[in-house]
Amino acid sequence: MGVVVGPVLTRPGGYAFDIWTVEYGVSHGYVYRRIEDANYARRAAINRAVAGSGMPDDLEQPEDICICATLEQFMTELIERGVLVTDSGLRALYRLHAV
């Protein structure tokens, strides 16, 4: 199970984060009006990913789950995992996260 969780960033109308999984590819997150709500949803997504990996909560994060702090780190992780990221895909992601 491979999961990459993107950072919470500003989007038109609020704040959101993206997730990439092996099964579904990149999923654009719901746009929350408050940053606290987006951070809460992101933490819940991370907890679901860790629980789905079968690892107990008190152990280190599994290697196949990456939690990114920046958009650049998110894009780098996708490229390193062999995800085909086209120029139009990059522009779309950056446009979604434009301030």
C-alpha positions as CSV (number, residue, x, y, z in Angstrom):
1,M,0.0,0.0,0.0
2,G,1.7,3.3,-1.1
3,V,0.3,6.5,0.2
4,V,1.6,10.1,-0.2
5,V,-0.2,12.8,1.8
6,G,0.3,16.4,0.6
7,P,0.4,19.5,2.7
8,V,-2.5,21.7,3.5
9,L,-2.4,24.6,1.1
10,T,-4.5,27.5,0.1
11,R,-7.0,26.9,-2.7
12,P,-9.8,29.0,-4.1
13,G,-12.4,29.1,-1.3
14,G,-10.3,27.8,1.5
15,Y,-7.7,25.1,2.3
16,A,-7.2,21.5,1.1
17,F,-4.7,18.8,0.7
18,D,-4.2,16.0,-1.9
19,I,-3.5,12.3,-1.4
20,W,-1.9,9.9,-3.8
21,T,-2.5,6.1,-3.4
22,V,-1.4,3.2,-5.6
23,E,-5.1,2.2,-6.0
24,Y,-6.6,5.6,-6.9
25,G,-3.8,7.9,-8.0
26,V,-4.0,11.6,-7.0
27,S,-7.2,12.5,-5.2
28,H,-7.9,16.2,-4.7
29,G,-9.2,16.9,-1.2
30,Y,-12.3,18.7,-0.2
31,V,-11.9,22.5,0.2
32,Y,-12.4,23.5,3.9
33,R,-13.2,27.1,4.8
34,R,-11.0,26.9,8.0
35,I,-7.4,25.8,8.0
36,E,-8.1,23.9,11.3
37,D,-10.7,21.8,9.6
38,A,-8.3,20.9,6.7
39,N,-5.6,20.0,9.2
40,Y,-8.0,17.8,11.2
41,A,-9.1,16.0,8.0
42,R,-5.4,15.5,7.0
43,R,-4.5,14.0,10.3
44,A,-7.5,11.7,10.0
45,A,-6.4,10.6,6.5
46,I,-2.9,9.9,7.9
47,N,-4.3,7.9,10.8
48,R,-6.4,5.8,8.3
49,A,-3.3,5.2,6.2
50,V,-1.3,4.0,9.2
51,A,-4.2,1.9,10.5
52,G,-4.5,0.3,7.0
53,S,-0.8,-0.6,7.0
54,G,-1.3,-2.9,9.9
55,M,1.3,-1.1,12.1
56,P,0.6,-0.4,15.8
57,D,0.2,3.3,16.6
58,D,3.3,3.3,18.9
59,L,5.7,2.2,16.2
60,E,7.3,4.4,13.5
61,Q,5.4,5.4,10.4
62,P,5.6,2.7,7.7
63,E,8.0,3.3,4.8
64,D,5.3,3.2,2.2
65,I,3.5,6.2,3.8
66,C,5.0,9.6,3.1
67,I,3.7,12.7,4.8
68,C,4.8,15.8,2.9
69,A,5.3,19.2,4.3
70,T,5.6,21.1,1.0
71,L,4.1,20.9,-2.5
72,E,7.6,20.4,-3.9
73,Q,8.1,17.4,-1.6
74,F,4.7,16.0,-2.7
75,M,5.6,16.3,-6.4
76,T,9.1,14.8,-5.8
77,E,7.6,11.8,-4.0
78,L,5.2,11.2,-6.8
79,I,7.9,11.3,-9.4
80,E,10.2,9.0,-7.3
81,R,7.3,6.5,-7.0
82,G,7.1,6.4,-10.8
83,V,3.8,8.4,-11.1
84,L,3.5,9.8,-14.6
85,V,3.3,13.6,-14.0
86,T,2.8,15.5,-17.2
87,D,3.4,19.3,-17.6
88,S,-0.4,19.8,-17.7
89,G,-0.7,17.7,-14.5
90,L,1.9,19.9,-12.8
91,R,0.2,23.1,-13.9
92,A,-3.2,21.8,-12.7
93,L,-1.8,20.9,-9.2
94,Y,0.0,24.3,-8.9
95,R,-3.1,26.1,-10.1
96,L,-5.2,24.3,-7.5
97,H,-2.9,25.5,-4.8
98,A,-2.5,29.0,-6.0
99,V,-3.1,31.7,-3.4
